[in-house]
């Protein structure tokens, strides 16, 4: 029988395979470092190469015709490239090495004058409208692909051959058939399209099916990227004016007062800028034409709350005019905005009223399973003729959506509100008169729904000896939050003895007129003061303080409201709210206050909250009947556990209840807790109770200790037994 390995021997035996594995890994890494990365590796240390066009012959850099390797633009937009070489430029017709099909687009350009700067409208490529401007001639768009070169001026003598120089086509259309290029089914899509310059009058079809110009001079690429939806709509308002007038100052706000203007901005033209460049119109007419095209680009204004049992409706642009709805395009046509005049009688004003809410939506429309498609036929398709692939009645599909893409949109909302301007309530009396200060400088403030920048003027006119005294404030500012304020103004010229009126003008029209009152302190126009209070009151224990009253007087110009507070012996026992009109006084009694004090004599004070003047008096509480030995609840009394607070109903509340009991005696007495119950007897008053308490407190700890000792004993026994068995076996 083989002897078991000792622990050291076992460790050595098991480590031999591990050491062998480590040695093999080290040897592999050394070999990798010597040989370098394998062919085709793309890890760190390798250089990734971009896909190249198949079938293009190597170009000896004879000329630097294009000056750039790539010219990039968003599909549907425009792009500019230059060529300093005369001759011809082949556009498209190529494919990448990882694709068996071509781009299904090929065009042949003639460069006149030896050089040209070309602007390409990528939305018109492959259609019957010219996509190029700037000194080049397109074979397909000027003459048609089925025209023979001999019937043209710029391409006379041009040949279509194979790599052996044999003529394989008499027209560009026949050559396209050899390449496999067909009529475009939809606008040219985002991809890379080759630009190849050459001087020889031969278009060669390579053995791999890719055409090229014989004797190429230079190569570049036209890269079209997929348009992204950039419709991030914004909304702002401006003062009244024609829609086509200067929109200033602009304020971001959701509410627009009837008569003001609202601007919706952020309509990006990315993806259909080429379409816009074909429309020979300006402003609103240009937008209308775009919306008539089946381009899948849509702008709508929807009325969200038309009325009960009525569905939301769209506000169409058909009857709008440029002064009511102004469409403003940026200088580079990268975006546009709409300005709407909300005045009554305008295109929009006739379709809206205060309280109406509107949503503006900007959308690229698409339906899953649908794609923009040109109708079938011969020759080049019209650029803006679309036909559904599945539904003949559906044509609104964005040209650069795939079949699985759906509508994307951006929205913003605004609400039409009633035009309004009002003074702040704390600057008005209860009768609506405007309060101004007699001395110093003060600001007039208020709120308005009118847009910031609206012309506002305030005049204060004193009806004294002719000519009347007039104070004019014409630099009233309106904030973004809808507040307005005047600069600090002195009204010392106004005579309080003469009637004064305030007139408010909005855009030179009188919109508000009201009387003015002049206060010594406009921050406290009421000027309330406590003028009298009861000086001495005697009640029987348990009675209310109905005989205690105080009188407040208003010597100001506005209604005043204040709290009259009663304190007895320093504690609050009454709090009454009173309102006094100008030049009047009012007396209030504390008939709902029930002081729960023992018989005796107490000082009290009466004061208006926040005022300095205090009136004082003396309260005498005489003993009532013999009190009952027990205290019972009084549900009909107000809660007296805390001091009363002022209430809007001008209702006093009872003060907190004192729990002291006054007892005059020389014999021992027993204290009785009021508003509570007698304390329970303690079990610790007898020896048996003490013993029971001790046992109940110690017993849980004793039982826990016993359980712990038993478990420890069992574990130790098990360990000893296991070791004894091991020794016997050895």
NORNORSUL-V129989 format. One record per pair of residues at least 12 apart in sequence whose C-alpha atoms are under 8 Angstrom apart, sorted by the first residue. I is the first residue (numbers start at 1). J is the second residue. Records with the same first field share a line. If there is no record, write none. Layout:
I: J + J
This chain:
51: 96 + 97 + 98
52: 96 + 97
53: 94 + 95 + 96 + 97
54: 94 + 95 + 96 + 97 + 208 + 210
55: 206 + 207 + 208 + 209 + 210 + 211
56: 210 + 211 + 212
57: 212
59: 216 + 217 + 218 + 219
60: 217
61: 217 + 218
62: 217 + 218
63: 85 + 217 + 218
64: 84 + 217 + 218
65: 82 + 83 + 84 + 85 + 197 + 217 + 218 + 219
66: 81 + 82 + 83 + 84 + 218 + 219 + 220
67: 82 + 83
68: 220
69: 219 + 220 + 221
70: 220 + 221 + 222 + 223
71: 220 + 221 + 222 + 223
72: 222 + 223 + 224 + 225
73: 223 + 224 + 225
74: 190 + 224 + 225 + 226 + 227 + 270 + 271
75: 122 + 123 + 188 + 189 + 190 + 224 + 225 + 226 + 227 + 271 + 400
76: 121 + 122 + 123 + 227 + 270 + 271 + 272 + 273 + 274 + 275
77: 121 + 122 + 123 + 270 + 271 + 272 + 273 + 274 + 275
78: 119 + 120 + 121 + 122 + 123 + 273 + 274
79: 119 + 120 + 121 + 122
80: 117 + 118 + 119 + 120
81: 117 + 118 + 119
82: 115 + 116 + 117 + 118
83: 115 + 116 + 117
84: 114 + 115 + 116
85: 111 + 114 + 115 + 197
86: 111 + 112 + 113 + 114 + 115 + 199
87: 110 + 111 + 112 + 114 + 197 + 198 + 199 + 200
88: 108 + 109 + 110 + 111 + 197 + 198 + 199 + 200 + 201
89: 108 + 109 + 110 + 111 + 195 + 196 + 197 + 198
90: 106 + 107 + 108 + 109 + 194 + 195 + 196 + 197 + 212 + 213
91: 105 + 106 + 107 + 108 + 109 + 193 + 194 + 195 + 196
92: 105 + 106 + 107 + 193 + 194 + 195
93: 105 + 106 + 107 + 179 + 181 + 193 + 194 + 210 + 211
94: 193 + 194 + 210 + 211
95: 210
102: 180 + 181 + 210
103: 193
104: 180 + 181 + 182 + 184
105: 126 + 181 + 182 + 184 + 188
106: 176 + 181
107: 138 + 139 + 140
108: 138 + 139 + 140
109: 136 + 137 + 138 + 139
110: 136 + 137 + 138 + 139 + 154 + 155
111: 135 + 136 + 137
112: 135 + 136 + 137
113: 135
115: 135
116: 134 + 135 + 136
117: 134 + 135
118: 132 + 133 + 134 + 135 + 136
119: 132 + 133 + 134
120: 132 + 133
121: 274
122: 188 + 274
123: 187 + 188 + 272 + 274 + 275 + 383
124: 187 + 274 + 383
125: 187 + 188
126: 140 + 141 + 184 + 187 + 188 + 380 + 381
127: 141 + 380 + 381 + 382 + 383
128: 141 + 380 + 381 + 382 + 383
129: 141 + 382 + 383
130: 142
137: 154
139: 155
140: 172
144: 379 + 380
145: 171 + 172 + 173
146: 171 + 172 + 173 + 174
147: 171 + 172 + 173
148: 170 + 171 + 172
149: 170 + 171
155: 201
157: 201
158: 201 + 202 + 203
159: 201 + 202 + 203
160: 172 + 175 + 202 + 203 + 204 + 205
161: 202 + 203 + 204 + 205
162: 204 + 205 + 206 + 207
163: 204 + 205 + 206 + 207
165: 204
179: 205 + 209 + 210 + 211
183: 378 + 379 + 380 + 381
184: 374 + 380 + 381
185: 373 + 374 + 375
186: 372 + 373 + 374 + 399
187: 383 + 399 + 400
189: 224 + 226 + 400
190: 223 + 224 + 225 + 226 + 400
191: 223 + 224 + 225
192: 221 + 222 + 223 + 224
193: 221 + 222 + 223 + 224
194: 219 + 220 + 221 + 222
195: 219 + 220 + 221 + 222
196: 212 + 213 + 216 + 217 + 218 + 219 + 220
197: 213 + 216 + 217 + 218 + 219
198: 213 + 214 + 215 + 216 + 217 + 218
199: 214 + 215 + 216 + 217
200: 213 + 214 + 215
201: 213 + 214
202: 214
226: 400
227: 270 + 271 + 400
228: 270 + 271
229: 270 + 364 + 408 + 409
230: 267 + 268 + 270
231: 266 + 267 + 268 + 362 + 363 + 409 + 410
232: 266 + 267 + 410 + 411
233: 264 + 265 + 266 + 267 + 362 + 410 + 411 + 412
234: 264 + 265 + 266 + 412
235: 252 + 253 + 254 + 262 + 263 + 264 + 265 + 412 + 413 + 414
236: 250 + 251 + 252 + 253 + 254 + 262 + 263 + 264
237: 250 + 251 + 252 + 253 + 256 + 260 + 261 + 262 + 263 + 451
238: 250 + 251 + 260 + 261 + 262 + 451 + 452 + 453
239: 259 + 260 + 261 + 450 + 451 + 452 + 453 + 454
240: 259 + 260 + 261 + 341 + 343 + 454
241: 259 + 260 + 261 + 341
242: 323 + 324 + 341
243: 261 + 322 + 323 + 324 + 325 + 326 + 339 + 340 + 341
244: 322 + 323 + 324 + 325 + 326 + 339
248: 453
249: 452 + 453
250: 452
251: 451 + 452 + 480
252: 480
253: 480
254: 413 + 414 + 415
255: 414 + 415 + 416 + 417 + 449
256: 414 + 415 + 416 + 417 + 449 + 450 + 451
257: 342 + 354 + 416 + 417 + 418 + 419 + 420 + 449 + 450 + 451
258: 342 + 343 + 344 + 349 + 353 + 354 + 416 + 417 + 418 + 419
259: 341 + 342 + 343 + 344 + 419
260: 341 + 342 + 343 + 450 + 451
261: 339 + 340 + 341 + 342
262: 339 + 340 + 341 + 342
263: 337 + 338 + 339 + 340
264: 337 + 338 + 339 + 360
265: 336 + 337 + 338
266: 335 + 336 + 337
267: 335 + 336 + 337 + 362
268: 334 + 335 + 336
269: 333 + 334 + 335 + 336
270: 334
271: 400
273: 333 + 334
275: 290
276: 290
283: 322 + 326 + 327 + 328 + 329
284: 321 + 322 + 325 + 326 + 327
287: 327
288: 317
293: 384
294: 384 + 385 + 386 + 395 + 396 + 397
295: 384 + 386 + 396 + 397 + 398 + 399
296: 363 + 364 + 365 + 366 + 395 + 396 + 397 + 398 + 399
297: 362 + 363 + 364 + 365 + 396 + 398
298: 361 + 362 + 363 + 364 + 365
299: 360 + 361 + 362 + 363
300: 314 + 315 + 316 + 360 + 361 + 362
301: 314 + 315 + 316 + 358 + 359 + 360 + 361
302: 314 + 315 + 358 + 359 + 360
303: 315 + 356 + 357 + 358 + 359
304: 356 + 357 + 358 + 359
305: 356 + 357 + 358
306: 356
315: 351
319: 347
320: 347 + 348
321: 347
323: 341
324: 339 + 340 + 341 + 342 + 346 + 347 + 348
325: 338 + 339 + 340 + 341 + 347
326: 338 + 339 + 340
327: 339
352: 416
353: 416 + 417
354: 415 + 416 + 417 + 418
355: 415 + 416 + 417 + 418
356: 415 + 416 + 417
357: 413 + 414 + 415 + 416
358: 413 + 414 + 415
359: 411 + 412 + 413 + 414
360: 411 + 412 + 413
361: 409 + 410 + 411 + 412
362: 409 + 410 + 411
363: 407 + 408 + 409 + 410
364: 397 + 398 + 407 + 408 + 409
365: 396 + 397 + 398 + 406 + 407 + 408
366: 396 + 397 + 398 + 401 + 405 + 406 + 407 + 408
367: 397 + 403 + 404 + 405 + 406 + 407
368: 403 + 404 + 405 + 406
369: 390 + 403 + 404
370: 388 + 389 + 390 + 397 + 402 + 403 + 404
371: 388 + 389 + 397 + 398 + 399 + 401 + 402 + 403
372: 386 + 387 + 388 + 389 + 395 + 396 + 397 + 398 + 399 + 400 + 401
373: 386 + 387 + 388 + 389 + 399
374: 386 + 387
375: 387
417: 449
418: 449
419: 448 + 449 + 450
420: 448 + 449 + 450
421: 446 + 447 + 448 + 449 + 450
422: 446 + 447 + 448
423: 444 + 445 + 446 + 447
424: 445 + 446 + 447
425: 446
427: 444 + 445 + 522
428: 558
429: 557 + 558 + 559
430: 558 + 559
432: 514 + 515
433: 514 + 515 + 516 + 517
434: 502 + 514 + 515 + 516 + 517
435: 516 + 517 + 518 + 519 + 522 + 525
436: 491 + 516 + 517 + 518 + 519 + 522
437: 490 + 491 + 492 + 518 + 519 + 520 + 521 + 522
438: 491 + 492 + 494 + 518 + 519 + 520 + 521
439: 490 + 491 + 492 + 520
440: 490 + 491 + 492
441: 488 + 489 + 490 + 491
442: 487 + 488 + 489 + 490
443: 485 + 486 + 487 + 488 + 489
444: 485 + 486 + 487 + 488
445: 483 + 484 + 485 + 486
446: 483 + 484 + 485
447: 482 + 483 + 484
448: 478 + 482 + 483 + 484
449: 482
450: 482
451: 478 + 480 + 482
452: 477 + 478 + 479 + 480 + 482
453: 477 + 478
454: 478 + 506 + 507
455: 476 + 506 + 507 + 508
456: 474 + 475 + 476 + 477 + 504 + 505 + 506 + 507 + 508
457: 472 + 473 + 474 + 475 + 476 + 504 + 505 + 506 + 508
458: 472 + 473 + 474 + 502 + 503 + 504 + 505
459: 471 + 472 + 473 + 502 + 503 + 504
460: 472 + 500 + 501 + 502 + 503
461: 500 + 501 + 502
462: 494 + 495 + 498 + 499 + 500 + 501
463: 498 + 499 + 500
464: 495 + 498 + 499
469: 493 + 494
471: 491
473: 486
475: 487
496: 517 + 518
499: 515 + 516
500: 515 + 516 + 517
501: 513 + 514 + 515 + 516
502: 514 + 515 + 516
517: 557
518: 557
519: 556 + 557
525: 556 + 557 + 558 + 560
526: 554 + 555 + 556 + 557 + 558 + 559 + 560 + 582
527: 554 + 555 + 556 + 557 + 560
528: 552 + 553 + 554 + 555 + 556 + 560 + 561 + 562 + 580
529: 552 + 553 + 554 + 608 + 611 + 613
530: 550 + 551 + 552 + 553 + 607 + 608 + 613 + 614
531: 550 + 551 + 552 + 553
532: 550 + 551 + 552 + 615
533: 548 + 549 + 550 + 551 + 606 + 615 + 616
534: 547 + 548 + 549 + 550 + 617
535: 616 + 617 + 618
536: 548 + 617 + 618 + 619 + 620
537: 617 + 618 + 619 + 620
538: 619 + 620 + 621 + 622
539: 619 + 620 + 621 + 622
540: 621 + 622 + 623 + 624
541: 596 + 597 + 598 + 599 + 621 + 622 + 623 + 624
542: 594 + 595 + 596 + 624
543: 594 + 595
544: 590 + 591 + 592 + 593 + 594 + 595
545: 589 + 590 + 591 + 592 + 593 + 594 + 595
546: 589 + 590 + 591 + 592 + 593
547: 589 + 590 + 591
548: 589 + 590 + 591
549: 587 + 588 + 589 + 590
550: 564 + 587 + 588 + 589 + 606
551: 585 + 586 + 587 + 588
552: 580 + 585 + 586 + 587
553: 580 + 583 + 584 + 585 + 586
554: 580 + 581 + 582 + 583 + 584 + 585
555: 582 + 583 + 584
556: 582 + 583
557: 582 + 583
558: 581 + 582
559: 579 + 580 + 581 + 582
560: 579 + 580 + 581 + 582
561: 577 + 578 + 579 + 580
562: 577 + 578 + 579 + 608 + 609
563: 575 + 576 + 577 + 578 + 608 + 609 + 646
564: 576 + 577 + 578 + 606 + 607 + 608 + 609
565: 606 + 607 + 608 + 609
566: 604 + 605 + 606 + 607
567: 604 + 605 + 606
568: 602 + 603 + 604 + 605 + 619
569: 602 + 603 + 604
570: 604
571: 655
572: 643 + 644 + 655 + 656
573: 593 + 595 + 643 + 644 + 653 + 654 + 655 + 656
574: 590 + 593 + 644 + 652 + 653 + 654 + 655
575: 644 + 645 + 646 + 652 + 653
576: 588 + 590 + 646 + 647 + 650 + 651 + 652
577: 646 + 647 + 648 + 649 + 650 + 651 + 652
578: 650
590: 652
592: 652 + 653 + 654
593: 652 + 653 + 654 + 655
594: 654 + 655
595: 654 + 655 + 657
596: 657 + 658
597: 621 + 657 + 658
598: 621 + 623 + 661 + 662
599: 620 + 621 + 622 + 623
600: 620 + 621 + 622
601: 618 + 619 + 620 + 621
602: 618 + 619 + 620
603: 616 + 617 + 618 + 619
604: 616 + 617 + 618 + 619
605: 617
631: 674 + 675
632: 675
633: 675
638: 653 + 654
639: 654 + 656
640: 654 + 655 + 656 + 657
641: 655 + 656 + 657
642: 655 + 656 + 657
643: 655 + 656
644: 656
659: 673 + 674
